[in-house]
């Protein structure tokens, strides 16, 4: 989400988007480059994440000389996602309304924030003209605070629960979502699916480095499959097929660096001595085939 428009322009789109997401297992909201916008659309989206109205922000306007409590909506046309895990991606380019959404969800215990600290623009400003000096000045006149603490994020930003570099925030949130839903999942097929995607995500966030002697332990023949080393990396090749470089994912798991083998991962088994004895090819549909080591 890059901005929040006026309610009369964004209301229908917001409801449609939330209805589209109504059967998901987790929601990741990317606010890393959100400059803000209108509170009304933020309120619509927030309303879907609670089963009843909640007081999410208190606004004080010094020009209008009033204080207003803002609550989520009592009614939304679609299904609520009150029990669905929510992750919000934040960054240094998250400002104003984007910060308000992240701030409210975090304070209400409804979302895990992942990424960088936000820009710190909490105060609404009013444009004042100074004709004799030929100036236009934006003067702060409006504050938005957490109802429970009376604090806002002006100047300090919204601090994420999980601090990771900007470019890793989405992968980190995806990994958190998979781990959280995996803990609650009883269906074996769905558990397999989550574990399938979780392994490469973990490796993308925390890359696995193997020393030369560790790589050498995997080298050999496994039936019609061969593992070799080229340019400091393991290479997998099946007889009569192309060779593919492997990326380690930890715990003797590897993934081919190839769009052609997107459906394939490799696990090695070890004997009690620690020697590699078998290669197991795992497929995204849950099937597998194994090859015992057959070095001459």
N, C-alpha and C positions, 0 to 999 in steps of 0.2 A: 504494500500500500504506500503510494508516494504522496498522497494528499487526501484530505477529506473536504468534499465540496459542500455546497449548500444543500439543505434537506430536500428542497423541491426538485433538485437535480439528482441527488444521490440516494434518496430513500428507497426507491424501487430496486435500484441496483444492489444496495446493501442487503435488502431482504432476499433478493434472488440469490446472491452469493452465499448467504448463510443457509438458505434452504438447500442449495446445491451441496453444501458440506454436512448436511444434517445426519448422515449415516457414517461419518468418518470415525476412526479410532483415536485420532489426535489432531490438533490444529496447530500449525506453525504460522505465525503472523510476522511478516518481514517488514519492519519499520526502520531499517537501517538508513534509508534515504528519504525519510518522510519529513517534510518541512512543516506540516501542521494542517490547518484549515478550520472547518466548522465543527463546533462541539456537537451539534445535533446528530450528525452521521456517526460520530464516535459513540454517542449514547445508544444509537440503534444497534451497533455491532456489539457493544458491551452487554446489552440486554439479553442476548442469546446465551451468554455464558453463566447466567444465574437463574435459579428456578423461581425467584420472587424479586420484587424491586429492592435494590440496595442503594444506599447513599454513597456515591462514589467520589464526589468532589464538592467543595464549598467555594463559591465565587463571591468576592467582595469587589464592588465597583465604586470607586471614589467619586467619579463624575456623576453617576446616577444616585450615589449615596444609598446604596442598598447591598444587602447580603442575601444570596440565594443558595439554597441547597439543591444540588442536582442529583437526581435519582435515575436509575435505569427504568425502562418502560414496564408498565404492568402487563401489557399485552404485546405479543409479536405474532405475526401471521404464521410463522413456521415453527418447526420443532426446536425446542431449546437444547443446548449442548452443555447443560449444567454439570454433568459428570465427566465430560470429555477433557483429557489433559490438554492444556494450552501452553504453548511456548512462544515467546515474543523475542524477535531478533532486534537488537538495538545497536546504534553506532554513534560516532561523533557528529554525524549529519542527521541525527534524529532530533527534531526541534518541536517546540510548542505543542500542538495538538497530538503529534505522534508521541511526545513525552507524556502527555496527559493520559493517553490510553495505556501506555506501559506502566506509568506511575500508579494508576487506579487498579489495574489488574494485579500488580505486585502487592500493593498495600492490602488488598482484599484477599490475598492468599489464593488467587485464582489462576495465576500463571507463573511460570519460571522464565526469568529474563536471561537471555544469553547473548553475549557480544561485548561491546565497548560501552563505557559511560556516555550518556547522551549530551547534547549541546548545552543544556542548562538555561533554556528560554521559557520561563514560567509566567512572567508578568505581561499582561496585555498592555498595549501602548495606544496613546491617542496622538494624532497629528495636530500640532499647534503651529500656527503661522506667526512669524515675527517680521512684519513687512519692512519696518525701518532698517532692519539688519539684513533683509533679503535672505531669511533663513526659514526652514521648516524643521521643526524639532519633534521627534517622537518621545513623548513623556509617559512613563509607566503610570497606569491608573487602576489596574485590575490584577488581583491575585487569585490563584486557585490553590487551595490547600487540602491536605488529607483530613477528613472529618475527625479521625481518631487522634491525630498528633498535632494538627494545626501547622504542619510543615509543608513546604513546597520544594521544587527542584531548581529554583532560580540560582544560577551561578555555579551550582554544584553538579547538576545533571542527575539523571536517574541511574543509579549504580546497578549493574546486572547481578543476578545471583550467581551466574557462571561467566567468568571473564575469559573470553577467547578473542583472538584477532578477528578483524572484520571479515576476512575471507573464509574463516573456518566456522563462522556462526551457524550457517545453515546445516552443515554436516554434523556439528555438535548437537544441534536441536533435534535433528533426525535420529541421531544415535540415542539421545535421551528418551525420545518418544518410543523408539523401538524397545529399549530396555524396560521402560515403565509398562508398556502394554504387554510385553513378554511375560512379566511377572504375574499378570492377571489372566493369561490365556491358558485354557485347558485343552483346546483343540490342537492335536499334534501337527496337523498340516500347517496351521497358521503359526504355530511356534517355529516350525522349520523355516517358513517364509521369513519371519522376523530375524531369525538367527542368520539366514542367508544374506540379508542386506546389512545386518549389523557388523559382521566381520570386516568387510572392506571399509565401512564408515569409520570404525575404530582405527584401522590402519591409516586412513586418510588424515585423521586428526593427530594421531601419534604414530609417526612412521616407524616401521620396524627395520632396524639395521642389523645385518648379519656379517660377521667377520669371515674372512676367506676360508678359514678352517671349518666354520659352521656351514658355509655353502657347500664345501667339498663333501660333507657328510651325505648330501642328498644325491650326488652325482652317481649315475649308474643306469642299468637297464632294468625295466620292470615289464617283462613280457614284450609286447609290441610298442611299449613306450620307452622313451629315453630322456634322461635328465642330464644336461651338460651345463657348462659355464661359459658365457661369452661376455666379454667386456665387464666383468665384475658382477654379473647377474645370472641367476639360474634361467635355463631355457628348457621348455617342454616341447617334445615332438613325438607325435604318434606316427608309426610306420606308414609311409605313403602320404603324409600330410605336412603342412607348413609348420615351421618352428615358431614358438611364441615365448616371449620373455615373461617371466613370472615375478610377481611382487609379493613379498612376504606379508602375511597378515597376523603372524604370531601363533605360537602353539602348534607349529608344523603345518599350518594352513597357508596356501598360496592362491593367488588369483592371476590368470593370464592377462597380459596387457594387450587386449585384442577385442574389437567390436564383434568379431566373428564368434568368439567364445564367451559372450556375455552370460551365457547360461551355465557356465562350467567353473568349478572350483576344485582344488586339489588338497587332499589331506595325506600326510605321511604317517605311517605307524612305526613305532620303535619296539625293539625287543627289550628285555629287562636290562641288557647290557648297554642300551642306549643307541645301538646301531639301527639305522633305517632298514626296515624289512619289507614294507609294503607301500604301494601307492593306491589311494582310493580316489576315483573321480566322482565328484558329487554334481548333480544336475539340479537346476532350479525347480524341477517338478517333483523333487524328493527321491528320485531314483539314484542309484550309484552302481559303479562297477570297480572291481579291485584287481590289482596286478601285483603278484609277489616279485620280490627282487630276483633277477635272474642273471646277475653278473657272471661272466665267464671266469 
